[in-house]
Amino acid sequence: MIPMTSSKTPCRKLVQHCLSLFAILLLLVSAATAFAAERSLESVLPAPSCAEGWVMDNKVTLFDKESLFDRINGESELYFPYGFEQLAYARYENKQDPKLAIDADVYKMGSLLDAFGIFASYRRKDDAEVSVGGQGTISSSQVFFYQDRYFVRLQVTGGLSASPDVFLACAKAIAKNLPQTSARPRELAPFQAAGVVKKSERYVASSLLGYDFFKKGMIADAVLKNEQVQVFVLTEPTREAARATFDLYRAYLSTAKTLVRVEDVKGRVSLEGVDPLYNKVVVEQAGRSVIGVVRVTDISAARQMIEQIQARVDAE
């Protein structure tokens, strides 16, 4: 007797085979799209003009890690810790006065956080904000903003200023050609705590506070009971790594022969001490985070700020 087989089995196998082929095709299309996007940074800069009466002179020039020095002599080293990959540059001349121009630079950085880090390095507290990208600022001679992993810098040359309307038109024309997001780094969330000075937040990609054992982290100015301080947050990959970073700082303070008081309560270890560079400090490690306040006089207020920031870190 010949055994009976279900006709559903080959059909099911055929469906699974087709789904597998479809998945592979999607991956190939996605990879091809991503590859194309990586090669088209020059297309981000609008042509033939970025604003009415402001026309691109010549063509877009690309710079990589080896040639960035040719474009920003003296500043290129600033970009490398933030994952710099490529720069697209173009010059837009004023038709009525060709000596007056806007230099447009679009930097492709390692991540959204890296783009913010570079942006915060240039941002000034007294510059007005502009609604472009994740964040932007404008002055009479410059516009800075970041959008996704891109940092954009517009600067007038051949004169002292350009119209805000022209700057804004050029900025928005470039923003249209970038990934359409206004997201800000989630690492900024803890700095919404009371007392933190707005527009003072910075991401430092290497040697926070100038110490090699603080590899990278966020820092901001703050006011505690009319006292000017600085608050920082480092996030490590694991709890153990965060504790190791904390211990390195404690060891440094001990080596510097300054008074250090350490407490370890329910998995949260903290210290009060005197840093040779930053005077009194309060630092706490909990979970994957190391949070500190430097240049402190009111220890109690500093601990309250750390509690606020830790609560926001935990909420992320």
C-alpha positions in Angstrom: 0.0 0.0 0.0 1.4 3.4 -1.0 1.5 5.8 1.9 -0.5 9.0 1.5 1.3 12.4 1.7 -0.3 15.7 2.4 -0.4 18.2 -0.4 0.0 21.0 2.1 3.6 20.0 2.9 5.1 21.1 -0.5 2.9 24.2 -0.5 4.2 25.1 2.9 7.8 24.6 1.9 7.2 26.7 -1.3 5.7 29.5 0.8 8.7 29.4 3.3 11.1 29.4 0.4 9.4 32.4 -1.2 9.4 34.3 2.2 13.1 33.6 2.6 13.9 34.9 -0.9 11.7 38.0 -0.2 13.6 38.6 3.1 17.0 38.3 1.3 15.7 40.7 -1.4 14.7 43.3 1.3 18.1 43.0 2.9 19.8 43.6 -0.4 17.6 46.6 -1.3 18.2 48.1 2.2 22.0 47.6 1.9 22.0 49.1 -1.6 20.0 52.1 -0.3 22.3 52.6 2.6 25.3 52.3 0.4 23.9 54.9 -2.0 23.2 57.2 0.9 26.8 56.9 2.2 28.0 58.0 -1.2 25.8 61.0 -1.8 26.7 63.5 0.9 27.4 66.0 -1.8 23.8 65.9 -2.8 22.8 67.3 0.6 23.9 70.8 -0.4 21.2 72.3 -2.6 22.1 73.4 -6.2 22.1 75.7 -8.0 21.2 77.9 -5.0 20.4 77.7 -1.3 18.4 80.9 -1.1 17.1 83.4 -3.7 20.0 85.3 -5.1 22.6 83.1 -3.4 24.1 80.8 -6.0 26.6 77.9 -5.6 30.1 78.8 -6.8 31.7 76.0 -8.6 30.7 72.6 -7.1 30.6 70.7 -3.9 33.9 69.6 -2.4 34.2 66.5 -0.3 36.8 66.0 2.5 37.6 62.8 4.5 39.7 62.1 7.6 42.9 62.5 5.6 42.0 65.8 3.9 39.8 67.6 6.6 42.8 69.6 7.7 42.8 71.3 4.3 39.3 72.7 5.0 39.5 73.6 8.7 43.2 74.0 9.5 43.5 74.0 13.3 40.1 72.6 14.1 40.1 69.2 12.4 41.4 67.4 15.6 38.2 68.4 17.4 36.0 66.3 15.1 37.8 63.0 15.2 36.7 61.8 18.7 33.1 62.4 17.6 33.3 59.8 14.8 33.9 62.2 11.9 33.4 60.4 8.5 33.1 63.0 5.8 32.5 66.7 5.1 30.7 68.3 2.1 31.5 71.9 1.5 30.1 74.5 -0.9 30.2 78.3 -1.3 27.1 80.3 -2.2 27.8 83.8 -3.6 25.5 86.7 -3.5 24.5 87.6 -7.1 24.5 91.3 -6.4 27.8 91.3 -4.6 30.0 88.2 -5.4 32.5 89.1 -2.7 29.8 88.4 -0.2 29.2 84.6 0.3 28.0 81.9 2.6 30.3 78.9 3.3 28.2 75.8 3.9 29.7 72.8 5.6 27.8 69.6 6.3 29.7 67.1 8.6 28.8 63.5 8.8 29.5 62.3 12.3 29.4 59.0 14.1 26.0 59.3 15.7 23.2 61.7 16.8 25.0 62.2 20.1 28.3 62.9 18.2 26.6 65.5 16.0 25.2 67.1 19.1 28.6 67.1 20.7 30.2 69.1 17.9 27.2 71.4 17.8 27.5 72.1 21.6 31.2 72.9 21.1 30.3 75.8 18.9 27.0 76.9 20.4 27.1 80.1 22.4 24.6 80.8 25.2 23.8 84.3 23.9 23.0 83.1 20.4 19.3 83.0 19.4 17.7 79.6 18.8 16.5 78.7 15.4 13.9 75.9 14.6 16.0 73.7 12.3 16.9 70.1 12.9 17.3 68.8 16.5 18.6 72.2 17.7 20.0 75.2 16.1 21.4 78.7 16.9 21.8 81.8 14.8 24.0 85.0 15.0 24.6 87.8 12.6 27.4 85.8 11.0 26.8 82.1 11.6 24.2 79.3 11.9 24.8 76.0 13.5 22.5 73.1 13.8 22.5 69.3 13.9 20.0 66.8 12.4 20.3 63.1 12.9 24.1 62.3 12.7 24.9 65.5 10.7 26.3 68.8 11.9 25.7 71.9 9.7 27.7 75.1 9.8 26.9 78.2 7.8 29.2 81.2 7.9 29.2 84.5 6.1 32.5 85.5 4.3 33.5 88.7 2.6 31.4 90.6 5.1 30.4 90.9 8.8 26.8 89.6 8.5 24.0 88.2 6.4 20.3 88.5 6.6 18.7 86.1 9.1 16.1 85.3 6.3 18.9 84.2 4.0 20.6 82.1 6.7 17.3 80.4 7.6 16.4 79.7 4.0 19.8 78.1 3.4 19.6 76.1 6.6 16.1 74.8 5.8 17.1 73.9 2.2 19.9 71.7 3.6 17.7 70.2 6.3 15.3 69.0 3.6 18.0 66.8 2.2 18.9 65.3 5.5 17.1 62.4 7.4 13.8 63.9 8.5 14.1 63.9 12.2 14.2 66.5 15.0 15.3 64.0 17.6 17.6 65.0 20.4 20.0 62.7 22.2 18.3 60.8 25.0 21.4 61.6 27.1 20.1 65.1 27.5 17.1 64.0 29.5 18.8 63.9 32.9 19.8 67.6 32.5 16.3 68.7 32.6 16.7 68.8 36.4 16.1 72.0 38.3 19.1 74.2 38.5 20.8 73.1 35.3 21.6 76.1 33.0 19.9 75.8 29.7 22.1 75.6 26.6 25.1 74.7 28.7 24.9 70.9 28.2 27.8 69.4 26.3 28.9 65.9 25.3 32.6 65.3 25.7 33.8 62.3 23.7 37.1 61.8 25.4 38.7 62.7 28.8 35.7 64.4 30.5 37.1 66.9 33.0 40.5 66.3 31.5 40.8 62.8 33.1 41.6 59.8 31.0 39.6 57.5 33.3 36.5 59.5 32.6 36.4 58.3 29.0 33.4 60.2 27.8 30.2 61.8 29.2 27.8 64.7 29.5 28.5 67.9 31.5 26.6 71.1 32.2 26.6 74.2 34.3 24.3 74.5 37.2 23.2 76.8 40.0 22.8 75.6 43.5 21.6 78.2 46.0 23.3 81.0 44.0 26.4 78.8 43.7 27.9 78.1 40.3 28.8 74.4 39.9 29.2 71.8 37.1 27.4 68.5 37.0 28.4 65.5 34.9 27.0 62.1 34.0 29.0 59.1 32.7 27.2 56.0 31.5 29.2 52.8 31.3 28.3 49.6 29.5 27.9 47.7 32.8 27.5 48.3 36.5 30.9 46.8 37.0 32.5 49.2 34.5 30.8 52.1 36.3 32.2 51.0 39.6 35.6 50.6 38.1 35.5 54.2 36.8 34.3 55.4 40.2 37.2 53.5 41.9 39.7 55.0 39.6 38.6 58.5 40.5 38.7 57.7 44.2 42.2 56.3 43.8 43.3 59.5 42.0 42.0 61.7 44.8 43.8 59.5 47.3 47.0 59.7 45.3 46.6 63.5 45.3 46.6 63.3 49.1 43.2 65.0 49.5 40.6 64.1 52.0 38.1 61.5 50.7 35.0 60.3 52.5 33.3 57.2 51.0 29.9 55.7 51.7 28.4 52.5 50.3 24.7 52.1 50.9 22.5 49.5 49.2 24.5 49.3 46.0 25.1 53.0 45.7 28.6 54.2 46.5 29.4 57.9 46.9 32.3 60.1 47.8 32.9 63.6 49.1 36.4 65.0 48.5 38.6 67.7 47.3 39.8 67.5 43.7 43.1 69.3 42.9 41.5 71.0 39.9 37.8 71.3 40.9 37.8 71.9 44.7 35.1 70.1 46.6 33.3 67.4 44.7 30.4 64.9 45.3 30.3 61.8 43.1 28.0 58.8 43.2 27.9 55.5 41.3 24.6 53.6 40.9 23.9 51.0 38.2 25.8 51.9 35.0 26.0 55.6 35.9 28.6 57.8 37.6 27.1 61.2 38.5 29.0 64.1 40.1 28.9 67.7 41.0 32.2 69.7 41.1 33.2 73.1 42.6 30.7 72.6 45.4 30.3 74.4 48.7 26.9 73.1 49.7 27.3 69.3 49.9 23.6 68.8 50.8 22.4 70.7 47.8 24.8 68.8 45.5 23.5 65.5 46.8 19.9 66.6 46.1 20.9 67.5 42.5 22.5 64.1 42.1 19.3 62.4 43.3 17.2 64.4 40.8 19.5 63.4 37.9 19.8 59.8 39.0 16.0 59.6 39.0 15.9 60.8 35.4 18.7 58.4 34.4 16.7 55.5 36.0 13.6 56.7 34.1 15.3 56.4 30.7 
